[in-house]
Amino acid sequence: MTSTETTQSPNGAGDNESRRAVIIRTVALKKEYLIGQVVTYALRGIDVELYRGEFICVMGPSGSGKSTFFNMVGGLDAPTSGRVFIDEVDVAQLSAVELAFLRCRKIGYIFQTYNLVQYMTCLENVTVPMAFAGVSGDRAQQRGMELLELVGLAERWFHKPIEMSGGQQQRTAIARSMANQPSVLLCDEPTGNLDLKTGSEIHDCLMKLNKQRGVTIICATHDHRLINMADRIMWIRDGQIERLADRSEVTVETGTIEGEENA
Amino acid sequence: MQMKVIDVDKQVRLSLTKTLQLVLSGVRFRLFRAAITVVIVALAVAFLMTMLSDSIITRNVAAAIDIETAPRRLLGFWVNQLTSTMTVQKLTEDLTALPPDSNRWKELKGWGQIEDNDAMGRLVDVAQREQMYAAFFDNLKEGDRRALVGRAVGLDIFDVLVDDEAFQTFQKELPSVGQLFPGEGIDAFRDFLTAWASARPAMDAIIAGHSTAAGQARKTLLKGRPADVFFADEADESLPGKLATFGFILPNDDVVVLHRRATLRRDAERIAGTFAAPLLKQSVAKRAGLEKANEATVDTFFKQTSSRRGVKWFLAELDNIRRRFDELPEDADKRQDLTQEQKLILASRDPLTIFAAFEISPERITEVTQERLRDKHLQNVEKRITVTPEGTGLGGFSSRTLALIAVSFLVCIVGIANAMLMSVTERFREIATMKCLGATDGFIMVNFILESCMQGVAGGVIGAIVGMLLGCGRSVVMYGWMAMAQTPFSELAATALISFVLGLFIAAMAAVYPAWVAARLAPMEAMRIE
């Protein structure tokens, strides 16, 4: 997909394990918005390295800059200063078409509101990104069906989004995000609109992708069970990283909520 | 640090068919909004098409009427030639539009005994200038004209102004009138007055020459009959020769046309003569469903007898009435004690007897009545065409109509742009998601323009068809069978194509701005939660 392979970055803390290879790196990432006469600092300098194959959860209250960080990392917006490297590609340097290319093949997006195209069937939705990547008819259909099988929706390929439950729609969205085998999945509150039970379907799905396919998952969430599955957890507050910790260093309680729900 | 480079060439462009498929499925999903745009385009295109097809048909009908009525005009001209006296007014009008060496030119030259063409040309020149100045004086207000030339009107004005004193008054008063004086100034006008004065004798000579010639022709050829009867009788080759002896030039080709037209007119008059019989009038009114016999006119009569069945009825009715003549007493003419019915029978006897003497065949009656109805129709259509004059602008439209069409298209553009902008606002999440999935700005733009084009195609086709039907329908109402007979289908088809393309073009144009707005939408909008 990319034209050249590079040697591993030395500051990737790589050791001998390939999963320690850096996939996303930000350097002094800053973003300012000018609203009227007032300058708002959304990000005040973020330096972080995210590793290949990692499952990282990003937490933070609203207005913390979490969404801005997401947009930067997803190649959706350009930083005011600083750099974002996605798979060693400097996003700030890319033209509009190059950005489209990057979004098409390197990153998969999962939205809180699923964002499926309403007038397309399940399978058509999944194959849209393939069309943008130049994968044609039969091959796209075949791959789309494989992906739907992966998320457990193969029998419902002909359904329109309106005919499916929220969990099914989100699973379709997950299949779609995987259409061009991206190395990173960006999930913005993937279970935010779902109840706990259907939420766990999504958790399973994401975990499966992370563990079986080695996809890096960056997930903004407040869902404790999802946080519970993460490798690392990152807190953002006031445009800065407040804390970045391994799962083992954090205590997450999920039992009570689940217990209530199950009762 | 080393960086990877993205090879953009690998980013594919979506094929047109794939894009079309995507757009089509989108349009199908939002059928109602698409229908609005389609209707807007269809309205504008239909309006244009109605105007265009109506104007095309009108122009064709006008041309056809010109040809159809040529025999009538020809006969009118010759009746006039032989029976009426020329006036200076008419002569100058005639001269103004006279091509050199035409038949009319030769006739006038002969009657005026003008030697060479140059002298004739000078006369034409003076006549043209006279028309120009006469128009100026005609358009003046009564008071203004009085101030300039006193009580004189028409051609007298020029005779008055030849006088120096009168001319000076005229010159003094002219600026106060405030009207633009035609021609090249006051000196040119003075030149004209001199030329006019010297041309008058020649004109009078022409008029006198014509008058004498017409008088002699009447005496020798018409022998006291009306001119149209003369043409109805005489259809032989010798007619142009006979007329030539009096200086009239009748082309050979016109003889047959004149004869045909004149016979038609004569026979129509003979048939219409039967209508003077009160009994026939009564039955015609009855057949036409009228309550009173007086309501029936000659036109009602011809309408009732124009078909084959009508003629049969007419002839049978004549027989019926004639049979009743026997009921009359022998000396009915002189008796005073006739009953009302007997009086009616008596009044009907003479017209019908006269008609019977003409021995007009039933076929001829049919022919004449039909021709007469046709004439009536032509006259009606002619009147309608003259009351709807169109300008000489683009496509034969008046500037007013053109402005209307332009406004309708502007409204159309604004309407489509608005509908598309609403569509963009509604679909911001879809658009942003597409961009997240790898759609380029170009794809989004093409997507929207294609969508609008599709609606433009639908609207254009519907509009062109509806507009053509409306335009043709209007013409049929206005011109009757003339419109049907003179429909130029290829021209209409070409016009429909033009209207359709224009509609499509406008739909595409109107979508450019909304498409641009859509293409600029940031992909991060997809993350937004309502």
Interface residues (C-beta under 8 A of the other chain):
Chain A: M1 T2 S3 T4 T6 T7 S9 S67 F70 N71 G74 L76 D77 F85 D87 E88 V89 D90 L94 S95 A96 V97 E98 A100 F101 L102 R103 C104 R105 Y109 F111 Q112 T113 N115 V117 Q118 Y119 M120 E124 V128 P129 A131 F132 A133 G134 R176 A179 N180 D188
Chain B: M1 Q2 M3 K4 V5 I6 D7 V8 K10 Q11 V12 L14 K18 S25 G26 R28 F29 R30 R429 E430 T433 M434 K435 C436 L437 G438 A439 T440 D441 F443 A522 P523 M524 A526 M527 I529 E530
